[in-house]
């Protein structure tokens, strides 16, 4: 039996499952669906249909439960906005004008 750990895309609560994440699983804290694109390893906003799995059927609602057979729980604990904010801060610090 393999333990699966992921973080809810909505509230960032750490969730643990044994072997698989069911299609109807919900976050114990915010009740958001768990088997969703935004919790998947293949979710990528820069990819076609926002999915790196090229043979997956398109899913319109990325925050709603779906029956995608390619779903792989994401190991990322932070969302894309947090990563973007960190990169933006680093870039601003790099190009910040230094006093003479």
C-alpha positions as CSV (number, residue, x, y, z in Angstrom):
1,X,0.0,0.0,0.0
2,X,1.3,3.4,-1.0
3,X,0.5,6.6,0.9
4,X,-0.5,9.6,-1.2
5,X,0.0,13.1,0.2
6,X,-1.3,16.2,-1.6
7,X,-2.4,19.7,-0.7
8,X,-5.9,21.0,-1.4
9,X,-5.7,23.5,-4.3
10,X,-8.3,25.6,-2.5
11,X,-7.2,25.9,1.1
12,X,-3.8,24.2,1.1
13,X,-4.7,21.6,3.7
14,X,-2.5,18.5,3.7
15,X,-4.5,15.5,2.6
16,X,-3.5,11.8,2.9
17,X,-4.9,8.8,1.1
18,X,-3.9,5.1,0.8
19,X,-3.3,3.8,-2.8
20,X,-5.6,6.1,-4.7
21,X,-7.6,9.3,-4.7
22,X,-11.3,8.5,-5.4
23,X,-13.3,10.5,-8.0
24,X,-15.6,11.8,-5.3
25,X,-13.1,12.6,-2.6
26,X,-13.5,16.0,-0.9
27,X,-11.1,18.1,1.3
28,X,-11.9,17.6,4.9
29,X,-11.5,21.3,5.7
30,X,-13.1,23.3,2.8
31,X,-15.1,20.5,1.2
32,X,-13.6,21.2,-2.3
33,X,-13.3,18.3,-4.7
34,X,-9.9,16.6,-4.6
35,X,-9.8,14.6,-7.9
36,X,-9.5,17.8,-10.0
37,X,-7.1,19.2,-12.5
38,X,-5.7,21.8,-10.1
39,X,-4.5,19.0,-7.8
40,X,-3.0,17.0,-10.7
41,X,0.7,16.6,-11.5
42,X,-0.1,17.3,-15.2
43,X,-1.9,20.6,-14.6
44,X,0.0,23.4,-16.4
45,X,-1.6,26.7,-17.4
46,X,0.9,27.1,-20.1
47,X,0.0,23.8,-21.9
48,X,-2.7,23.2,-24.4
49,X,-6.0,22.6,-22.5
50,X,-3.9,23.4,-19.3
51,X,-2.7,19.8,-19.2
52,X,0.7,18.3,-20.1
53,X,-0.9,14.8,-20.7
54,X,-1.5,15.1,-24.5
55,X,-4.0,12.2,-24.8
56,X,-6.3,13.4,-21.9
57,X,-9.7,14.6,-22.8
58,X,-10.2,18.4,-22.3
59,X,-11.7,19.4,-19.0
60,X,-13.4,22.8,-18.8
61,X,-13.9,23.1,-15.1
62,X,-10.4,22.7,-13.5
63,X,-11.7,23.0,-9.9
64,X,-14.5,20.4,-10.2
65,X,-14.3,16.6,-9.8
66,X,-13.7,14.8,-13.1
67,X,-13.1,11.2,-14.2
68,X,-9.8,11.7,-15.9
69,X,-7.8,8.4,-15.9
70,X,-4.5,10.3,-16.1
71,X,-5.0,12.0,-12.8
72,X,-1.8,11.9,-10.7
73,X,-1.8,13.7,-7.4
74,X,0.5,16.7,-7.4
75,X,3.4,16.7,-5.0
76,X,3.6,20.5,-5.1
77,X,2.5,22.1,-1.9
78,X,2.2,25.7,-3.2
79,X,0.0,27.0,-6.0
80,X,1.1,28.9,-9.1
81,X,0.2,32.3,-7.7
82,X,2.6,31.8,-4.7
83,X,5.3,30.7,-7.1
84,X,4.7,33.7,-9.4
85,X,4.8,36.1,-6.4
86,X,8.1,34.6,-5.2
87,X,9.6,35.0,-8.7
88,X,8.3,38.5,-9.1
89,X,9.8,39.5,-5.7
90,X,13.2,38.0,-6.6
91,X,13.2,39.8,-10.0
92,X,12.3,43.1,-8.3
93,X,15.1,42.7,-5.7
94,X,17.5,41.9,-8.5
95,X,16.7,45.0,-10.5
96,X,16.2,47.3,-7.6
97,X,18.1,50.6,-8.0
98,X,20.9,50.8,-5.5
99,X,21.7,54.1,-3.9
100,X,25.1,55.7,-4.9
